[in-house]
């Protein structure tokens, strides 16, 4: 049988020190090694001058324009193409300006029949009480489709530039786990959370109202989507990523944006095809002033609102955390 060692003797044994080191309570090498401050490194001036000369010689050998035929050819071609591009650009600008209508002419685009057509026949042709919405989502729907795609492409660009990919253990590029992302947020701010509980539902409802009533009065997909995006950002600041991503994640944004853009594209492609071939679209305009009216404008407003709301929220998340 082993005898019981007193505490003062046990503290001087290897087993005691090894257990302390294993538990992390004490470093056995702490205060036992002689530490000397490192001397400041100062490079010799002759070495610095020599290295600079070697660097200069190497640079001149690689980029020797006078004796390097490839560099001379490239420099000449660069100068020639630069001059040609500038001449081409100037000619194109002067040609475009020369074909502009004269100032004050009655046939100028500002005074032609387009604006008159929008005002006088807009309600009859589009079914939208809001003339601006009828112009944007009917007469100029192709431009609006391009604007929606610009928002989506801009979001993809921000994702490419700012995304911080994590490892297999869930740690992000910033070195913390997704469970620790409360460092970006208020520590359970009761005032902010209470205000968010009161304001977020009305904000969402108001944004939906603006989108659905865009063809009846001021509003539409862009303004309503911005309101919903602001509501998402407020909810995120109050309750954090864990609760927000229960109903809105990166996959949700990608899928909803793709579906919205695809629906917009298919709907207007049908209208473009029928209009270009002088075929009746068969889509009823409904009664002006009713919620289900103005043909496809209501559906297009919803599609635009989904894209805008998701884009605003995604921009905020990427610039704030980078891991989304």
Buried (B, 14 or more C-beta within 10 A) or exposed (E): EEEEEEEEEEEEEEEBEEEBEEEEEEEEEEEEEEEEEEEEEEEEEEEEEEEEEEEEEEEEEEEEEEEBEEBEEEEEEEEEEEEEEEEEEEEEEEEEEEEEEEEEEEEEEEEEEEEEEBEEEBBEBBBBBBBBBBBBBBBBBEEBBEBBBEBBEEBEEBBEEBBEEBEEEEBBEBEBEBEEBEEBBBEEEEEBBEEBEEBBEEBBEBBBBBBBBBBBEEBBBBBBBBBBBBBBBBBBBBBBBEEBBEEBEBEEBBEBBEEBBEBBBEBBEBBBEBEEEEEEEEBEBBEBBEEEBBBBBBBBBBBBBBBBBBBBBBBBBBEBBBBB
